[in-house]
Amino acid sequence: MSTTTTHSAFFYGTLMSPEVLQRAIQTSNPTHTATPAILPSHTRHRVKSALYPAIVPASPEHSVRGTLISNLTDADMCRLDAFEGDEYERRKVHVRVVQTSPSESDENHREGVEKEVEAETYIWIAGLDQLEDGEWDFDQFVNENQDTFLLGEGLAEG
């Protein structure tokens, strides 16, 4: 009996978008699960002349919010490696899974960190001189640039 290896990956940029992720792993019927997560001791930056971000290691007081995707296959990871290219290196990291739980004081939900898990993520290795100081904004990407990115125009470096 053979077993299939599955992977968990932390995404912090364009791959947080289900549409971009489905395009990258080339499936319209994904079997993965998505959970909010936090990567400690890293910072996210805009890449110069690009629509996508990068993360780099940083001091412990910094962290990056993103999405933990579970149940990725070996084939998915190979496609993601190709999607990310040689500007990034896939590395193992520990992320904190974020869960919502009912608040005792009201019926709304509050956010809380439940556990730390191992995942893989893509760390920028193409040089800090290629990064801007400012934070990359996911909502701005979705609202203003995702369609361009999905057409392939945002994939090339400028």
Stockholm file with secondary structure:
# STOCKHOLM 1.0

chainA/1-158         MSTTTTHSAFFYGTLMSPEVLQRAIQTSNPTHTATPAILPSHTRHRVKSALYPAIVPASPEHSVRGTLISNLTDADMCRLDAFEGDEYERRKVHVRVVQTSPSESDENHREGVEKEVEAETYIWIAGLDQLEDGEWDFDQFVNENQDTFLLGEGLAEG
#=GR chainA/1-158 SS CCCCCEEEEEECSGGGSHHHHHHHHTCSSCCCEEEEEEEETEEEEEBTTSSSEEEEECCTTCEEEEEEEEEEEHHHHHHHHHHHGGGEEEEEEEEEEEEEEECSSSSSEEEEEEEEEEEEEEEECSCGGGBCSSCCCHHHIIIIIHHHHHTTTTSSCC
#=GC SS_cons         CCCCCEEEEEECSGGGSHHHHHHHHTCSSCCCEEEEEEEETEEEEEBTTSSSEEEEECCTTCEEEEEEEEEEEHHHHHHHHHHHGGGEEEEEEEEEEEEEEECSSSSSEEEEEEEEEEEEEEEECSCGGGBCSSCCCHHHIIIIIHHHHHTTTTSSCC
//
